[in-house]
C-alpha cells in the first residue's frame, strides 16, 4: 500500500538529461514548418481572385508557428500538472482556451474537433 502512494509519473521533467536540456534550448532554430502552401489554398477557397505577397506569407508563417509553439508548450505544462505521461486532446483544447480570447477559442476548438473527426472517419 505504501508503495502505490510513493510512485511518481515516469515522465517527470527532472528525468531530462543535460544533453536533452541543451537540445531543448535550440528547438526554435530548426523544425519550423512552412505553411505558405496551405495559406494560399485557404485564400483561394475564400477569395479565388485574390493573391498574397511573399512578405505577408512570411508574416503568416511566423504567426502560425508562434501560436503552434505556444499551444504545444501550454498543453505540455497542463499534462505535467495533471501528472500524466500522455498528451490528450483535452490538454490541447484547454491550452487553446487559456491562450486565445473568448469566441476565437470556441471557434478554434470547434473547427479543430471537426477537422479531427473528418480525418479519423475518412
C-alpha positions as CSV (number, residue, x, y, z in Angstrom):
1,X,0.0,0.0,0.0
2,X,2.7,2.5,0.9
3,X,4.4,1.7,-2.4
4,X,1.5,2.9,-4.5
5,X,1.3,6.2,-2.7
6,X,5.0,6.9,-3.4
7,X,5.0,6.2,-7.1
8,X,5.5,9.1,-9.4
9,X,5.0,9.7,-13.0
10,X,7.9,8.4,-15.0
11,X,7.9,11.3,-17.5
12,X,8.8,13.9,-15.0
13,X,10.8,17.0,-16.1
14,X,13.5,16.0,-13.6
15,X,14.4,13.0,-15.7
16,X,15.7,15.0,-18.6
17,X,19.4,14.6,-19.0
18,X,21.8,17.5,-19.5
19,X,22.1,16.6,-23.2
20,X,18.4,16.8,-23.8
21,X,18.2,20.1,-21.9
22,X,20.8,21.6,-24.2
23,X,18.8,20.3,-27.2
24,X,15.6,22.0,-25.9
25,X,17.4,25.3,-25.9
26,X,17.8,25.2,-29.7
27,X,14.3,23.9,-30.6
28,X,13.3,27.3,-32.1
29,X,16.3,27.2,-34.5
30,X,15.1,24.3,-36.5
31,X,12.0,22.2,-37.1
32,X,9.8,25.2,-38.0
33,X,7.3,24.4,-40.8
34,X,6.4,26.4,-43.8
35,X,2.6,26.9,-44.1
36,X,2.7,29.1,-47.2
37,X,1.1,26.4,-49.4
38,X,-1.8,25.9,-47.0
39,X,-2.4,29.7,-46.5
40,X,-2.6,30.0,-50.3
41,X,-5.1,27.1,-50.6
42,X,-7.3,28.6,-47.9
43,X,-7.1,32.1,-49.5
44,X,-8.1,30.7,-52.9
45,X,-11.0,28.8,-51.4
46,X,-12.3,32.0,-49.7
47,X,-11.4,34.6,-52.4
48,X,-10.4,33.0,-55.6
49,X,-9.4,36.2,-57.4
50,X,-7.0,37.5,-54.7
51,X,-3.3,36.7,-54.1
52,X,-0.9,37.3,-51.3
53,X,2.6,38.7,-51.3
54,X,5.7,36.7,-50.1
55,X,6.3,39.1,-47.3
56,X,2.7,38.6,-46.0
57,X,3.2,34.9,-46.3
58,X,6.3,35.1,-44.2
59,X,4.4,37.0,-41.5
60,X,1.6,34.5,-41.6
61,X,4.0,31.6,-41.4
62,X,5.7,33.2,-38.3
63,X,2.4,33.8,-36.7
64,X,1.2,30.2,-37.2
65,X,4.5,28.7,-35.9
66,X,4.4,31.0,-32.9
67,X,0.8,30.1,-32.0
68,X,1.5,26.4,-32.5
69,X,4.5,26.6,-30.2
70,X,2.6,28.4,-27.5
71,X,-0.2,25.9,-27.6
72,X,2.2,23.0,-27.5
73,X,4.1,24.4,-24.5
74,X,0.9,25.2,-22.6
75,X,-0.6,21.7,-23.4
76,X,2.7,20.1,-22.2
77,X,2.5,22.1,-19.0
78,X,-1.1,21.0,-18.4
79,X,0.0,17.4,-19.0
80,X,2.7,17.7,-16.3
81,X,0.4,19.5,-13.9
82,X,-2.1,16.6,-14.2
83,X,0.8,14.1,-13.6
84,X,0.1,12.4,-16.9
85,X,2.6,11.0,-19.4
86,X,0.3,11.2,-22.5
87,X,-0.8,14.4,-24.2
88,X,-4.5,14.2,-24.8
89,X,-6.9,16.2,-26.9
90,X,-8.4,17.7,-23.8
91,X,-5.0,19.1,-22.8
92,X,-4.7,20.8,-26.2
93,X,-8.3,22.2,-26.0
94,X,-7.6,23.6,-22.5
95,X,-4.4,25.2,-23.8
96,X,-6.3,26.8,-26.6
97,X,-8.9,28.1,-24.2
98,X,-6.2,29.5,-22.0
99,X,-4.2,31.2,-24.8
100,X,-6.9,32.5,-27.2
101,X,-9.6,35.0,-26.2
102,X,-13.3,34.2,-25.9
103,X,-15.1,33.4,-29.2
104,X,-11.8,32.8,-31.0
105,X,-11.0,29.9,-28.7
106,X,-14.5,28.5,-29.1
107,X,-14.3,28.6,-32.8
108,X,-10.8,27.2,-32.9
109,X,-11.8,24.2,-30.7
110,X,-14.9,23.6,-32.7
111,X,-13.2,23.7,-36.1
112,X,-10.3,21.7,-34.7
113,X,-12.6,19.0,-33.3
114,X,-14.5,18.8,-36.6
115,X,-11.2,18.5,-38.6
116,X,-10.0,15.7,-36.4
117,X,-13.3,13.9,-36.7
118,X,-13.2,14.2,-40.5
119,X,-9.7,12.9,-40.6
120,X,-10.5,9.9,-38.3
121,X,-13.6,8.9,-40.2
122,X,-12.1,9.3,-43.7
